[in-house]
Amino acid sequence: MNDIFCFRILLSICSFIFLFGSIDVYAKTESIPEALNGKIDLSSIHHFGDKISLEGQWELYKNKLLTPEQIMKTMDVSEYVFMPEVWRTEHKEAQLNPKMEYGTYRLNLKLSSDEVDQHRAIYISDFASAYMVWIDGKMLGGSGTVGQTITEEVPESKVKLFYFVPERQDVEIVIQASNFSSRNEGTFKSVMYGDEDSLLAYTIKSQLLKVLTMGGLLVIGLYHLIIFMIKKRDGATFYIALLALDIGIRCWIKNTYLVDIIAPSLSWEMVVKLDYLTGYLAYLFLVMLMKNMFPMEMNRYALFTSNVMTLLFCLYIVVSPADVYTQTLTFQFAIMLMFSIYTIGYVCILAVKRKREGSLINLIGYAIIAVVCVNDVLLYQRVIETVELLYEAIFIFVLLQAIIVSYRYSKLFEHNVSLSSDLLQLNETLEHKIAERTADIHRKNEELATMHQSRTEMLANISHDMGSPLTGIQMNIQLMKDGIVNPQQHPEFVQSLFDKANYVKRLNDDLFELSTLESGHFSFQFRLVQLKTFMEEVCRKYQVDLASQHIQFQVDKMETLLDGQEAWLDIEPMRIKQVLENYIGNAVKFSRDISSTIVLACYIERNSDSDAVTPYEVVIEVKDRGPGVAEEDLPYVFDRFYRKTEEVVSGSGLGLAIVKEIIEQHEGHVNVTSKIGEGSIFSFSLPVYLKE
């Protein structure tokens, strides 16, 4: 995946969420005086367009639970503390005083006359772990049950809005609080005062980002869970679903306002346990996600140890009360941070080094979560005062994991589409190839059938051609053996025996020569021969030979120049002369009783075959004016034993087959054109060269 592209997505999401989360939720309140010695003067503020933070010095009655009436009867103010404040950091000399486990806060408000008889409210979001509120002596409610012992206290920490109508300008706020169950003591968020509509809007806005985050995580989780149920092979999708669902549930658990709306009967103890359990499970799912995304980088022993430690912490939380396991949270977080440095941080760094897909984005996301976790831990430990950002960071991280997995599925889908397209094209090509192969098989079958028929005919021809003279030889020998014929008195019998034996030998020699040529075992002695010299020698030979047979030999044309230079042939001269001997002999044989003229032609032309050895070739033709060959017989004249059955000329029928093999071994071609009654033209072509 393009890491630069994902990094831009990360920056955009971060900017949007943190910008959105900062609107109104963490907005600063109006600039107002702080409380001093348990009093705050707001009389100069006549219109409350927003909330007002009641920060400053509140009266504190340490380890005393007093009602407004009891406070009025006592003039002994315990001390003044700054609100919001953590109990254990009240004073440097706190170790000299008894530990504060409960107490009463009091603040007097001086309002303007415009505030009298107006609908107002106070907003309390964080007070561990139970509190009760009075305004102007009237108890308005609280969260949980305040007690002086752990058995009396019923812990509960929820966001509350308390509505009232000021009857005079002086308003008294009294808050009883106790904490025997949580490690968080006191409060670190200010009590707000303002118009009830403004505070209600503020409450809704403060929960809106968390609701959107929770909803987004749940939707992402359910979506990937459905994807995993459809395709159960991708473990990364499954753990993204579990991580998103787990963080979504934890986001709801941490939001006490939403818990109070959706599950008001859920106990404080259960809420706290679910809070920490979902946190550890989120880490477990995140580690397993890293293992599935980068299996080659994750050490299985470290993975096993980390998972076992996480499950042990989960078991510890389940079996221990909140006031026990919350006291060791710092130790637990330190252990888990050490494991996460390897199982997430180191694995991501190693994956980035090996250029694994999505590794850089995971590393950036982990770094953000690590920084935010440190921020939130220090925030809850009351070491620093910042804003809780864990859920926004985790939402970004989970969203990026979803984007990475979706991108992988997108690439897989595109790959599948490409494969489908290739497969479709292959099928179409395959159908075409199958059709071609089928046609080729049919053609081969026809060729095999033809070859089988040819072989059968060849054997029959051999049997006939050799059987007839052998029968004659046997008959003549038998006559001489029986004394019927005396060889000395009848020398023609001896000559007949000699002719028949010579014919059988010639047939046997032709068969052997043809089989040797076809098998490729015949070795040609190629050499360069000048075309003009070769043709002049041929012409001289046949002018003499044919003249003795009363045959006229004519030369139609004799072109031997190529680009103005004499052309050369790469041939075995004896074999090419054998070809011409066959052509001219056949011409004389078949035209003797019709015409006494044989014509020889030689010319050079461009080779029409693009794969030819040379671009030019010489064509040598032998023309006769014999009876000619029927058009339907032309394709077969160069086959073995081709002879017209009605003709009684002598010959083995192998001569033209031998010619074809000789010319093809010379990278040439044979050809014949003929018309009945007009004669025939037998030709062959050979590559020609220019001698360098």
C-alpha positions as CSV (number, residue, x, y, z in Angstrom):
1,M,0.0,0.0,0.0
2,N,1.2,3.5,-0.7
3,D,2.4,4.6,2.8
4,I,2.6,8.3,1.8
5,F,-1.1,8.1,0.8
6,C,-2.0,6.4,4.1
7,F,0.1,9.0,6.1
8,R,-2.0,11.8,4.5
9,I,-5.1,9.9,5.4
10,L,-3.8,9.6,9.0
11,L,-3.1,13.4,9.2
12,S,-6.5,14.2,7.8
13,I,-8.3,12.0,10.2
14,C,-6.3,13.2,13.2
15,S,-6.9,16.8,12.3
16,F,-10.6,16.3,11.8
17,I,-11.2,14.3,15.0
18,F,-9.1,16.5,17.3
19,L,-10.5,19.7,15.8
20,F,-14.0,18.3,16.1
21,G,-13.3,17.2,19.7
22,S,-11.9,20.5,20.7
23,I,-15.0,22.4,19.6
24,D,-17.0,23.4,22.7
25,V,-16.0,20.2,24.5
26,Y,-12.7,21.6,25.8
27,A,-13.5,25.2,25.2
28,K,-12.4,27.7,27.7
29,T,-15.0,29.2,30.0
30,E,-15.6,32.9,30.5
31,S,-12.9,34.8,32.2
32,I,-14.2,35.1,35.8
33,P,-12.8,35.6,39.3
34,E,-11.7,32.5,41.1
35,A,-13.2,31.4,44.5
36,L,-11.4,32.8,47.5
37,N,-11.8,31.5,51.1
38,G,-14.9,29.6,50.1
39,K,-16.6,32.5,48.3
40,I,-16.9,33.5,44.6
41,D,-18.4,36.8,43.4
42,L,-20.3,36.5,40.2
43,S,-22.5,39.6,40.7
44,S,-20.7,41.5,37.9
45,I,-21.8,38.9,35.3
46,H,-25.4,39.7,34.2
47,H,-25.9,37.4,31.3
48,F,-24.7,33.7,31.2
49,G,-24.3,32.8,27.6
50,D,-22.2,29.8,28.6
51,K,-21.0,27.8,31.6
52,I,-18.8,29.2,34.4
53,S,-16.1,27.1,36.1
54,L,-16.3,27.3,39.9
55,E,-12.6,26.9,40.4
56,G,-10.7,28.2,43.4
57,Q,-10.7,27.8,47.2
58,W,-13.6,25.8,48.6
59,E,-14.2,25.2,52.3
60,L,-13.3,21.6,53.2
61,Y,-14.4,19.7,56.3
62,K,-12.0,16.8,56.3
63,N,-13.3,13.4,57.4
64,K,-16.6,15.0,58.3
65,L,-20.0,14.4,56.5
66,L,-22.0,17.6,57.3
67,T,-25.4,18.8,56.1
68,P,-25.9,22.5,55.4
69,E,-27.7,22.8,58.8
70,Q,-24.8,21.2,60.6
71,I,-22.3,23.5,58.9
72,M,-24.3,26.6,60.0
73,K,-24.1,25.4,63.6
74,T,-20.3,25.1,63.6
75,M,-18.0,28.0,63.1
76,D,-14.9,25.8,62.8
77,V,-13.8,25.8,59.1
78,S,-11.4,22.9,58.7
79,E,-9.4,24.4,55.8
80,Y,-9.6,25.8,52.3
81,V,-8.6,23.7,49.3
82,F,-8.3,24.4,45.7
83,M,-11.0,22.8,43.5
84,P,-10.5,20.7,41.5
85,E,-8.0,18.9,43.8
86,V,-6.7,15.4,44.5
87,W,-6.9,14.6,48.1
88,R,-3.5,13.0,48.6
89,T,-1.8,16.1,47.3
90,E,-3.5,18.6,49.5
91,H,-0.5,19.7,51.5
92,K,3.1,18.8,51.9
93,E,2.4,18.0,55.6
94,A,-0.5,15.7,54.6
95,Q,1.5,12.7,55.8
96,L,1.2,14.1,59.3
97,N,-2.6,14.2,59.1
98,P,-4.9,11.2,59.0
99,K,-5.7,10.0,55.5
100,M,-8.8,11.6,54.1
101,E,-11.5,9.1,53.1
102,Y,-14.5,11.4,53.2
103,G,-15.3,15.0,53.6
104,T,-17.7,18.0,52.9
105,Y,-17.1,20.8,50.5
106,R,-18.8,24.2,50.7
107,L,-18.9,27.2,48.4
108,N,-20.9,30.5,48.6
109,L,-21.9,32.1,45.2
110,K,-22.7,35.9,45.0
111,L,-25.0,36.3,42.0
112,S,-26.3,39.4,40.2
113,S,-29.9,40.4,40.7
114,D,-30.6,39.1,37.1
115,E,-29.9,35.6,38.2
116,V,-32.7,35.5,40.8
117,D,-35.7,33.3,39.9
118,Q,-33.9,32.0,36.7
119,H,-33.5,28.3,35.8
120,R,-30.0,27.4,36.6
121,A,-27.9,24.2,37.0
122,I,-24.6,22.8,38.2
123,Y,-22.6,20.2,36.3
124,I,-20.4,17.6,38.1
125,S,-18.6,15.1,35.9
126,D,-15.9,13.5,38.2
127,F,-16.1,12.9,41.9
128,A,-14.7,9.6,43.2
129,S,-16.3,7.6,44.3
130,A,-19.7,8.8,45.8
131,Y,-21.1,12.3,46.4
132,M,-24.3,14.1,47.5
133,V,-25.2,17.7,46.6
134,W,-27.2,20.4,48.5
135,I,-28.0,23.9,47.1
136,D,-29.5,26.5,49.5
137,G,-30.1,23.7,52.0
138,K,-32.1,21.5,49.6
139,M,-30.7,18.1,48.8
140,L,-30.8,17.7,45.0
141,G,-29.3,14.2,44.7
142,G,-25.9,12.7,44.0
143,S,-24.1,9.7,42.7
144,G,-23.9,6.5,44.8
145,T,-24.2,6.6,48.6
146,V,-21.8,8.5,50.7
147,G,-20.5,6.7,53.8
148,Q,-18.0,6.9,56.6
149,T,-16.9,3.3,56.1
150,I,-16.4,1.0,53.1
151,T,-19.5,-0.9,54.2
152,E,-21.7,2.2,54.3
153,E,-20.5,3.5,50.9
154,V,-22.1,2.5,47.6
155,P,-19.6,3.7,45.0
156,E,-20.8,5.3,41.8
157,S,-19.3,7.9,39.6
158,K,-21.6,9.4,37.0
159,V,-22.0,12.7,35.2
160,K,-24.8,14.6,36.8
161,L,-26.8,17.8,36.1
162,F,-28.5,19.4,39.1
163,Y,-31.2,21.9,38.3
164,F,-32.4,24.7,40.7
165,V,-33.9,28.2,40.8
166,P,-31.9,30.8,42.8
167,E,-34.3,32.6,45.3
168,R,-31.7,35.2,46.3
169,Q,-28.4,36.5,45.2
170,D,-26.5,34.4,47.8
171,V,-26.4,30.7,46.9
172,E,-24.8,28.0,49.0
173,I,-23.4,24.8,47.4
174,V,-22.5,21.9,49.7
175,I,-21.1,18.6,48.4
176,Q,-20.5,15.5,50.6
177,A,-17.9,13.0,49.1
178,S,-16.4,9.7,50.2
179,N,-13.9,7.3,48.6
180,F,-13.2,3.8,49.9
181,S,-13.3,1.9,46.6
182,S,-11.3,3.8,43.9
183,R,-7.6,4.8,43.7
184,N,-8.8,8.1,42.2
185,E,-9.6,10.4,45.1
186,G,-11.4,13.7,44.9
187,T,-11.9,15.4,41.5
188,F,-9.7,16.8,38.8
189,K,-12.6,18.4,36.8
190,S,-14.2,21.7,37.7
191,V,-17.8,22.0,38.9
192,M,-19.7,24.1,36.3
193,Y,-22.5,26.6,36.9
194,G,-24.7,28.2,34.3
195,D,-28.0,28.3,32.4
196,E,-29.6,24.8,32.4
197,D,-30.0,24.8,28.6
198,S,-26.4,25.8,28.1
199,L,-25.2,23.1,30.5
200,L,-27.4,20.5,29.0
201,A,-26.0,21.5,25.5
202,Y,-22.5,21.3,27.0
203,T,-23.2,17.9,28.4
204,I,-24.5,16.6,25.1
205,K,-21.6,18.1,23.1
206,S,-19.1,16.7,25.6
207,Q,-20.6,13.2,24.9
208,L,-21.1,13.6,21.2
209,L,-17.5,12.9,20.1
210,K,-17.4,9.8,22.4
211,V,-20.7,8.6,20.9
212,L,-19.5,9.1,17.4
213,T,-16.2,7.4,18.2
214,M,-18.1,4.5,19.9
215,G,-20.5,4.2,17.0
216,G,-17.8,4.3,14.4
217,L,-15.8,1.6,16.2
218,L,-18.9,-0.7,16.6
219,V,-19.8,-0.2,12.9
220,I,-16.2,-1.0,11.8
221,G,-16.2,-4.0,14.1
222,L,-19.5,-5.4,12.9
223,Y,-18.6,-4.9,9.3
224,H,-15.3,-6.8,9.6
225,L,-17.0,-9.5,11.7
226,I,-19.5,-10.0,8.9
227,I,-16.6,-10.0,6.3
228,F,-14.8,-12.6,8.4
229,M,-17.9,-14.8,8.7
230,I,-18.2,-14.8,4.9
231,K,-14.5,-15.3,4.3
232,K,-13.0,-17.2,7.3
233,R,-9.5,-17.4,6.1
234,D,-8.2,-13.9,7.0
235,G,-7.3,-13.7,10.8
236,A,-6.5,-10.0,10.5
237,T,-10.1,-9.2,9.6
238,F,-11.3,-11.1,12.7
239,Y,-9.0,-9.4,15.1
240,I,-9.8,-5.9,13.6
241,A,-13.4,-6.8,14.3
242,L,-12.7,-7.8,17.9
243,L,-10.5,-4.8,18.5
244,A,-13.0,-2.4,17.2
245,L,-15.9,-3.9,19.1
246,D,-13.9,-4.1,22.3
247,I,-12.8,-0.5,22.1
248,G,-16.3,0.6,21.2
249,I,-17.6,-1.2,24.3
250,R,-14.9,0.3,26.5
251,C,-15.7,3.8,25.1
252,W,-19.3,3.2,26.3
253,I,-18.2,1.9,29.7
254,K,-15.9,4.9,30.3
255,N,-18.8,7.2,29.5
256,T,-20.8,7.1,32.7
257,Y,-23.4,9.4,31.3
258,L,-24.2,6.9,28.5
259,V,-24.0,4.0,31.0
260,D,-26.6,5.7,33.2
261,I,-28.9,6.0,30.2
262,I,-28.4,2.6,28.6
263,A,-27.7,0.4,31.7
264,P,-28.6,2.2,34.8
265,S,-28.6,-1.0,36.9
266,L,-25.0,-1.7,36.1
267,S,-23.0,-1.5,39.4
268,W,-20.0,0.7,39.8
269,E,-17.8,-2.4,40.5
270,M,-18.9,-4.0,37.3
271,V,-18.3,-0.9,35.3
272,V,-14.7,-0.5,36.6
273,K,-13.9,-4.2,36.0
274,L,-15.3,-4.0,32.4
275,D,-13.2,-0.8,32.0
276,Y,-9.9,-2.5,32.7
277,L,-10.8,-5.9,31.2
278,T,-11.7,-4.3,27.8
279,G,-8.4,-2.4,28.0
280,Y,-6.4,-5.6,28.4
281,L,-8.4,-7.4,25.8
282,A,-7.8,-4.6,23.4
283,Y,-4.1,-5.0,23.8
284,L,-4.5,-8.8,23.3
285,F,-6.4,-8.3,20.1
286,L,-4.0,-5.7,18.9
287,V,-1.0,-8.1,19.4
288,M,-2.8,-10.9,17.6
289,L,-3.6,-8.4,14.8
290,M,0.1,-7.6,14.5
291,K,0.9,-11.3,14.4
292,N,-1.6,-11.9,11.5
293,M,-0.4,-8.9,9.6
294,F,3.3,-9.5,10.1
295,P,3.7,-13.2,10.9
296,M,7.4,-13.4,9.8
297,E,8.4,-10.6,12.2
298,M,6.5,-11.8,15.3
299,N,8.5,-14.1,17.7
300,R,6.1,-16.8,18.9
301,Y,7.7,-17.1,22.3
302,A,7.3,-13.4,23.0
303,L,3.7,-13.6,21.6
304,F,2.9,-16.5,23.9
305,T,4.4,-14.8,27.0
306,S,2.6,-11.5,26.2
307,N,-0.7,-13.3,25.8
308,V,-0.3,-15.3,29.0
309,M,0.6,-12.2,31.0
310,T,-2.4,-10.3,29.6
311,L,-4.8,-13.1,30.5
312,L,-3.3,-13.3,34.0
313,F,-4.0,-9.6,34.5
314,C,-7.5,-10.1,33.2
315,L,-8.0,-13.0,35.7
316,Y,-6.6,-10.8,38.5
317,I,-9.1,-8.1,37.7
318,V,-12.0,-10.6,37.7
319,V,-11.3,-12.1,41.1
320,S,-10.1,-9.0,42.9
321,P,-12.1,-6.1,44.2
322,A,-11.6,-2.7,42.7
323,D,-9.8,-1.2,45.6
324,V,-7.2,-3.9,45.4
325,Y,-6.3,-4.2,41.7
326,T,-6.6,-0.5,41.1
327,Q,-3.7,0.1,43.5
328,T,-1.3,-1.9,41.2
329,L,-2.4,-0.3,38.0
330,T,0.9,1.6,37.6
331,F,2.8,-1.7,37.8
332,Q,0.5,-3.5,35.4
333,F,0.7,-0.7,32.9
334,A,4.5,-0.7,33.1
335,I,4.6,-4.5,32.4
336,M,2.2,-4.2,29.5
337,L,4.1,-1.2,28.0
338,M,7.3,-3.3,28.1
339,F,5.6,-6.1,26.2
340,S,4.0,-3.8,23.7
341,I,7.4,-2.2,22.9
342,Y,8.3,-5.6,21.4
343,T,5.1,-7.2,20.3
344,I,3.9,-4.0,18.5
345,G,6.6,-1.4,18.3
346,Y,9.6,-3.6,17.4
347,V,7.5,-5.8,15.1
348,C,6.3,-2.7,13.2
349,I,9.9,-1.4,13.0
350,L,11.1,-4.7,11.7
351,A,8.2,-4.8,9.2
352,V,9.0,-1.3,8.0
353,K,12.7,-2.3,7.5
354,R,11.5,-5.3,5.4
355,K,9.1,-3.1,3.5
356,R,5.9,-5.0,4.5
357,E,2.7,-3.5,3.2
358,G,1.1,-1.1,5.7
359,S,4.0,-1.4,8.2
360,L,4.8,2.3,8.2
361,I,1.2,3.3,9.0
362,N,1.1,0.7,11.8
363,L,4.3,2.1,13.3
364,I,3.0,5.7,13.2
365,G,-0.3,4.6,14.7
366,Y,1.5,2.7,17.5
367,A,3.7,5.7,18.3
368,I,0.6,7.9,18.5
369,I,-1.2,5.4,20.8
370,A,2.0,5.0,23.0
371,V,2.2,8.8,23.5
372,V,-1.5,9.1,24.1
373,C,-1.4,6.2,26.6
374,V,1.4,7.8,28.6
375,N,-0.6,11.1,28.5
376,D,-3.8,9.4,29.8
377,V,-2.0,7.4,32.5
378,L,-0.3,10.5,33.8
379,L,-3.7,12.3,33.6
380,Y,-5.4,9.6,35.7
381,Q,-2.5,9.6,38.1
382,R,-3.1,13.3,38.5
383,V,0.5,14.0,37.5
384,I,-0.4,16.3,34.6
385,E,-3.5,18.2,33.6
386,T,-4.3,17.5,29.9
387,V,-7.1,16.1,27.8
388,E,-8.0,12.4,27.5
389,L,-7.2,11.4,23.9
390,L,-6.9,7.6,24.0
391,Y,-10.2,6.7,22.3
392,E,-9.7,9.2,19.5
393,A,-6.2,7.8,18.9
394,I,-7.4,4.2,19.0
395,F,-10.3,5.1,16.7
396,I,-7.8,6.5,14.2
397,F,-5.6,3.4,14.6
398,V,-8.5,0.9,14.1
399,L,-9.8,2.9,11.2
400,L,-6.3,2.8,9.6
401,Q,-6.2,-1.0,10.1
402,A,-9.6,-1.2,8.4
403,I,-8.3,0.9,5.6
404,I,-5.2,-1.3,5.2
405,V,-7.3,-4.5,5.2
406,S,-9.9,-3.0,2.9
407,Y,-7.1,-1.9,0.6
408,R,-5.7,-5.4,0.6
409,Y,-9.2,-6.8,-0.2
410,S,-9.5,-4.2,-2.9
411,K,-6.2,-5.3,-4.4
412,L,-7.3,-8.9,-4.1
413,F,-10.6,-8.1,-5.8
414,E,-8.8,-6.2,-8.6
415,H,-6.5,-9.2,-8.9
416,N,-9.4,-11.6,-9.1
417,V,-11.1,-9.4,-11.7
418,S,-7.9,-9.4,-13.7
419,L,-7.6,-13.1,-13.3
420,S,-11.3,-13.5,-14.3
421,S,-10.7,-11.3,-17.3
422,D,-7.5,-13.3,-18.2
423,L,-9.4,-16.5,-17.6
424,L,-12.3,-15.4,-19.9
425,Q,-9.8,-14.4,-22.5
426,L,-7.9,-17.7,-22.0
427,N,-11.2,-19.6,-22.4
428,E,-11.9,-17.7,-25.6
429,T,-8.4,-18.4,-26.8
430,L,-8.6,-21.9,-25.5
431,E,-11.8,-22.5,-27.5
432,H,-10.1,-21.1,-30.6
433,K,-7.0,-23.3,-29.9
434,I,-9.2,-26.3,-29.3
435,A,-10.9,-25.7,-32.6
436,E,-7.5,-25.3,-34.2
437,R,-6.2,-28.4,-32.5
438,T,-9.3,-30.3,-33.4
439,A,-9.0,-29.3,-37.0
440,D,-5.3,-30.1,-36.8
441,I,-6.1,-33.6,-35.4
442,H,-8.6,-34.1,-38.2
443,R,-6.0,-33.1,-40.7
444,K,-3.4,-35.4,-39.1
445,N,-5.9,-38.2,-39.0
446,E,-6.6,-37.6,-42.7
447,E,-2.9,-37.5,-43.4
448,L,-2.4,-40.7,-41.4
449,A,-5.2,-42.3,-43.3
450,T,-3.7,-41.1,-46.5
451,M,-0.3,-42.3,-45.4
452,H,-1.8,-45.7,-44.4
453,Q,-3.4,-45.9,-47.8
454,S,-0.2,-44.7,-49.5
455,R,1.8,-47.3,-47.6
456,T,-0.7,-50.0,-48.5
457,E,-0.6,-48.8,-52.2
458,M,3.2,-48.6,-51.9
459,L,3.5,-52.2,-50.7
460,A,1.1,-53.3,-53.4
461,N,3.1,-51.4,-56.0
462,I,6.4,-52.8,-54.7
463,S,4.9,-56.3,-54.7
464,H,3.6,-55.7,-58.3
465,D,6.7,-54.0,-59.6
466,M,9.0,-56.6,-58.2
467,G,6.7,-59.6,-58.6
468,S,6.2,-59.2,-62.4
469,P,9.9,-59.2,-63.4
470,L,10.7,-61.9,-60.8
471,T,8.0,-64.1,-62.2
472,G,9.4,-63.6,-65.7
473,I,12.9,-64.4,-64.5
474,Q,11.6,-67.5,-62.7
475,M,9.7,-68.6,-65.9
476,N,12.8,-68.1,-68.2
477,I,15.1,-69.9,-65.8
478,Q,12.6,-72.8,-65.6
479,L,12.4,-73.0,-69.4
480,M,16.2,-73.1,-69.7
481,K,16.4,-75.7,-66.8
482,D,13.9,-78.0,-68.5
483,G,15.9,-77.7,-71.8
484,I,13.0,-76.2,-73.7
485,V,15.0,-73.1,-74.4
486,N,18.7,-73.1,-75.3
487,P,20.4,-69.8,-74.2
488,Q,22.9,-70.1,-77.0
489,Q,20.2,-70.6,-79.6
490,H,18.0,-67.9,-78.0
491,P,20.1,-65.1,-76.7
492,E,17.0,-62.9,-76.3
493,F,16.0,-65.0,-73.3
494,V,19.3,-64.1,-71.6
495,Q,18.8,-60.4,-72.5
496,S,15.3,-60.5,-71.0
497,L,16.6,-62.0,-67.8
498,F,19.2,-59.3,-67.6
499,D,16.7,-56.5,-68.2
500,K,14.3,-57.8,-65.6
501,A,17.1,-58.2,-63.0
502,N,18.3,-54.7,-63.8
503,Y,14.8,-53.3,-63.3
504,V,14.5,-55.0,-59.9
505,K,17.9,-53.7,-58.9
506,R,17.0,-50.1,-60.0
507,L,13.7,-50.3,-58.0
508,N,15.5,-51.5,-55.0
509,D,18.1,-48.7,-55.3
510,D,15.4,-46.1,-55.7
511,L,13.5,-47.3,-52.6
512,F,16.7,-47.3,-50.6
513,E,17.7,-43.8,-51.8
514,L,14.2,-42.4,-51.0
515,S,14.1,-43.9,-47.5
516,T,17.5,-42.5,-46.8
517,L,16.6,-39.0,-48.0
518,E,13.3,-39.0,-46.0
519,S,15.0,-40.2,-42.8
520,G,17.6,-37.4,-43.0
521,H,20.5,-39.9,-42.9
522,F,21.8,-38.9,-46.3
523,S,24.8,-36.6,-46.2
524,F,25.0,-34.0,-49.0
525,Q,28.3,-32.5,-50.0
526,F,27.3,-28.9,-50.5
527,R,29.6,-26.4,-52.3
528,L,29.3,-23.1,-54.0
529,V,28.7,-23.4,-57.8
530,Q,28.3,-20.5,-60.2
531,L,24.8,-20.7,-61.7
532,K,25.9,-19.7,-65.2
533,T,28.7,-22.4,-65.3
534,F,26.4,-25.1,-64.0
535,M,23.6,-24.3,-66.5
536,E,26.0,-24.2,-69.5
537,E,27.3,-27.6,-68.5
538,V,23.8,-29.0,-68.3
539,C,22.8,-27.5,-71.6
540,R,25.9,-28.9,-73.4
541,K,25.2,-32.4,-72.0
542,Y,21.5,-32.6,-73.0
543,Q,22.0,-31.0,-76.4
544,V,24.3,-34.0,-77.3
545,D,22.3,-36.7,-75.5
546,L,18.8,-35.7,-76.8
547,A,20.2,-35.1,-80.4
548,S,21.2,-38.8,-80.5
549,Q,17.6,-39.7,-79.7
550,H,16.3,-37.3,-82.4
551,I,14.9,-35.0,-79.7
552,Q,15.3,-31.2,-80.2
553,F,16.6,-29.4,-77.0
554,Q,15.8,-25.7,-76.7
555,V,16.7,-23.0,-74.2
556,D,13.9,-20.5,-73.7
557,K,15.7,-18.1,-71.4
558,M,18.9,-18.1,-69.4
559,E,19.0,-15.4,-66.7
560,T,21.9,-15.9,-64.3
561,L,22.6,-12.3,-63.1
562,L,21.6,-11.0,-59.7
563,D,22.0,-7.3,-59.2
564,G,24.3,-7.2,-62.2
565,Q,26.6,-10.0,-60.9
566,E,26.7,-13.7,-61.6
567,A,24.6,-15.6,-59.1
568,W,25.9,-18.6,-57.1
569,L,24.3,-21.8,-55.8
570,D,25.1,-23.7,-52.6
571,I,24.3,-27.2,-53.8
572,E,25.6,-30.8,-54.4
573,P,25.9,-30.6,-58.2
574,M,25.4,-34.4,-58.8
575,R,22.1,-34.3,-57.0
576,I,20.8,-31.3,-58.9
577,K,21.8,-33.0,-62.1
578,Q,19.9,-36.1,-60.9
579,V,16.8,-33.9,-60.6
580,L,17.2,-32.5,-64.1
581,E,17.9,-36.0,-65.4
582,N,14.5,-37.1,-64.0
583,Y,12.6,-34.1,-65.3
584,I,14.1,-34.3,-68.8
585,G,13.9,-38.1,-68.9
586,N,10.1,-38.0,-68.0
587,A,9.6,-35.3,-70.6
588,V,11.1,-37.4,-73.3
589,K,9.3,-40.5,-72.1
590,F,5.8,-39.0,-72.0
591,S,6.1,-36.9,-75.1
592,R,8.1,-39.1,-77.5
593,D,5.1,-40.1,-79.7
594,I,3.6,-36.5,-79.6
595,S,6.4,-34.0,-79.8
596,S,10.1,-34.1,-80.3
597,T,10.9,-30.8,-78.5
598,I,12.0,-30.3,-74.9
599,V,12.4,-26.7,-73.6
600,L,14.7,-25.6,-70.7
601,A,14.3,-22.2,-68.9
602,C,16.3,-20.5,-66.1
603,Y,15.5,-17.2,-64.5
604,I,15.9,-15.4,-61.1
605,E,13.0,-13.9,-59.1
606,R,12.3,-12.5,-55.6
607,N,11.4,-15.1,-53.1
608,S,7.8,-14.8,-51.9
609,D,8.5,-16.6,-48.7
610,S,9.4,-14.2,-45.9
611,D,11.2,-17.0,-44.0
612,A,13.3,-18.0,-47.0
613,V,17.1,-18.4,-46.7
614,T,17.8,-15.6,-49.3
615,P,15.5,-13.0,-50.7
616,Y,16.1,-14.3,-54.3
617,E,15.8,-17.7,-55.9
618,V,16.5,-19.3,-59.3
619,V,13.7,-21.1,-61.0
620,I,14.6,-23.9,-63.5
621,E,11.8,-25.2,-65.7
622,V,11.5,-28.2,-68.1
623,K,8.7,-27.9,-70.6
624,D,7.3,-30.7,-72.8
625,R,4.3,-30.9,-75.2
626,G,3.2,-34.3,-74.1
627,P,-0.3,-35.5,-73.1
628,G,-0.3,-33.4,-69.9
629,V,-1.6,-34.3,-66.4
630,A,-5.2,-33.9,-65.2
631,E,-5.8,-31.1,-62.8
632,E,-7.1,-33.4,-60.0
633,D,-3.8,-35.5,-60.3
634,L,-1.4,-32.5,-60.0
635,P,-1.2,-32.6,-56.1
636,Y,0.0,-36.2,-56.2
637,V,2.6,-36.3,-58.9
638,F,5.4,-36.0,-56.4
639,D,4.1,-38.9,-54.3
640,R,5.6,-42.3,-54.3
641,F,4.6,-44.7,-57.0
642,Y,2.4,-42.1,-58.7
643,R,1.6,-43.4,-62.2
644,K,-1.5,-43.3,-64.4
645,T,-2.9,-46.7,-64.3
646,E,-3.9,-46.7,-67.9
647,E,-0.4,-45.9,-69.0
648,V,2.1,-48.6,-69.7
649,V,5.3,-46.6,-69.5
650,S,8.3,-48.1,-67.7
651,G,9.6,-46.7,-64.4
652,S,9.4,-47.3,-60.6
653,G,7.2,-44.3,-59.8
654,L,9.7,-43.1,-57.2
655,G,11.7,-40.7,-59.3
656,L,9.6,-37.5,-58.6
657,A,9.4,-38.4,-54.9
658,I,13.2,-38.5,-54.8
659,V,13.4,-35.2,-56.7
660,K,11.2,-33.6,-54.1
661,E,13.3,-34.8,-51.2
662,I,16.6,-33.6,-52.9
663,I,15.2,-30.1,-53.6
664,E,13.8,-29.7,-50.1
665,Q,17.1,-30.7,-48.6
666,H,18.5,-27.8,-50.7
667,E,16.0,-25.3,-49.1
668,G,14.1,-25.2,-52.4
669,H,10.6,-26.1,-53.8
670,V,9.2,-28.3,-56.6
671,N,6.2,-27.4,-58.7
672,V,4.2,-28.6,-61.7
673,T,1.7,-27.0,-64.0
674,S,-0.1,-28.9,-66.7
675,K,-3.1,-29.0,-69.0
676,I,-4.5,-32.0,-70.8
677,G,-3.3,-32.0,-74.4
678,E,-1.0,-29.1,-74.0
679,G,1.9,-30.6,-72.1
680,S,3.5,-30.0,-68.7
681,I,6.0,-27.7,-67.0
682,F,8.0,-29.3,-64.2
683,S,10.1,-26.8,-62.2
684,F,12.2,-26.4,-59.1
685,S,13.6,-23.4,-57.2
686,L,16.8,-22.9,-55.3
687,P,18.3,-20.1,-53.2
688,V,20.8,-17.9,-55.0
689,Y,23.7,-15.9,-53.5
690,L,26.2,-13.2,-54.5
691,K,29.7,-14.4,-53.9
692,E,31.6,-12.0,-51.6
